[in-house]
């Protein structure tokens, strides 16, 4: 394996890069690799671990901006060789949609109610074909942060409106905040993650890079088995350390 792939700078990439849309709203920006990884598993003493960090750019959102700030979640692998994960719950767009983030108004000292969506992950009947969702597979490289980005609003194509312009008082989902959408001009906020019991492990993962994992010598992965047959996962859950997700302070201005 080319060791140079793992000695490059591990500093987070430029957050000014625009988010790209995917199934849940984002596509991770991953540097191209020309290295080959070994599918051999490391020893038990070197079990992989993912640590998380995040950022919001810019930290001052102007009501005149046509786009919302970019929320970036950085996944860093602590292991000896690359692994590929099936990413179900570390997508910042899905976390935002599910209301997993807490926005606290420091000006009024109140929690900001947010619109929430629910994702149902039930296995369909056996006669229904379950395709392999290739866009859910991401390769993580040791010590190199992999960024997943999303618009911190109602979407990258929807202009975020301040509270003063948003629908008021009707209690509808459209009137509620999502990211900077629906927040008050001149107020300061604190962004945190709602995780009382820690982060759940990454359910499905395998040693190696994306293409060799999706298309192993034994044949292409089965979409139904990967998505729903937990008893057939190749490994136990991969631990996730979210202690690096320190509160983010931001503000909404004219």
GIZIPE-V681654 format. One line per field, one symbol per residue. ss: DSSP state (2 for helix, 1 for strand, 0 for the rest). psi: psi as a letter, one per 30 degrees, with the letter a starting at -180 (. if undefined). A space follows every 10 residues. Layout:
ss->???
psi->???
This chain:
ss->0022220000 0000000000 0000000010 0000000000 0002220011 1111111001 1100000001 1111111100 0011110000 0222222000 1111100001 1001000000 0000000000 0002221111 1101011111 1000000000 0000000000 0022201100 1000000111 1110000000 0101111002 2222110011 0022222202 2200000101 1000000111 1110
psi->kjfffgglkg kkljffkklk kaegflkkjk kkkglklkfk kllffhklkk lklllkklfj kkffkflllk kkkkkkkjlf lllkljjegg jeeeeeefhf kkjkjfefhl kjkkkklkkk hkkllffkkj ljifffkkkk kkgjkjkkll kiaflfgkkk klefflkkff glefflljbf kglkkglklk klkjjfglkk lkekllklle efeeilfflk kkeeeeefif fgkfllkkkk jgffilkkkl lkl.
